Amino acid sequence: MKLLTLLFASLAFASAMAAQTITVAAAANMKYAITDIAKAFSDESGIDVKIITGASGKLTQQIMSGAPYDAFLSADVEFPAKLVQGGYTTTPAQIYAYGTLILWSDTGADLSKGIAIVADPSVKKIAIANPKTAPYGTEAMNAMRYYKIADSAVPKIVTAESISQVGSYVTTKAVDVGFMAKSIVLSPEMKNVGKWIEIDPKSYNTIDQAMVGLKNGSPENQIAAKKFIRFISSPKALAILKASGYGLPAKK
């Protein structure tokens, strides 16, 4: 009987170890790429990954309030740096990708006019992610300022909580155009939806996307999260990021 009890206890322990799960908070632009990366990581490591996506600023606020996330992939470097400075992290901030800003429409808006179309009277509503919490929203505003069309565009802007919500506004035709991450429109779910154009990168700041490991989870999960962060720099993960339209950091 004692042997059976020990056996069951050992099996339960092994099962618990095999079922280890980490929670990764990721910027909304990573919605599709992070799913593929997490699957590849799980296949290789046996560690499951639960994914939470949202605006980088909002996720940062949640982390600082104690949300039990084990790693954070932001859409910028500022929010991870803030977490490092505040003592919330187990790793330094590391750039894992460079984002690309695009303009997307599913209403037949004439994108041959380029970004100038947002100032055209034919465009009534423009979706951007909240510039206060979403770096892609910040850079959308910078691009419009660069082309001196922000004043004409601002009255038409519909502010979304995140890039994901911008996507919902575009695909439901609630807006005429939306500023979006290239990674979203290249995803299998969205690649045949509407039309899009890249915004000239000279018109906005480089979208450096950084990641950090976090202290909020258990010590075991902190170790697993560091493995996940290292995996992001692996050939498998980099291939997924590249296929999703991201620029990649130079090899060290």
Buried (B, 14 or more C-beta within 10 A) or exposed (E): EEEEEEEEEEEEEEEEEEEBEBBBBBBBBBBBBBBBBBEBBBEEBEBBBEBBBBBBBBBBBBBEEEBBBBBBBBBBBBBBBBBBEEEBBBBEBBBBBBBBBBBBBBBEBEBEBBBEBBBBEEBEBBBBBBBEBBBBBBBBBBBBBBBEBBEBBEEBBBBBBBBBBBBBBBBEEBBBBBBBBBBBBBBEEBEEBBBBBEBEBEBBEEBBBBBBBBBBBEEEBBBBBBBBBBBBBBEBBBBBBEEBBBBBBEEE
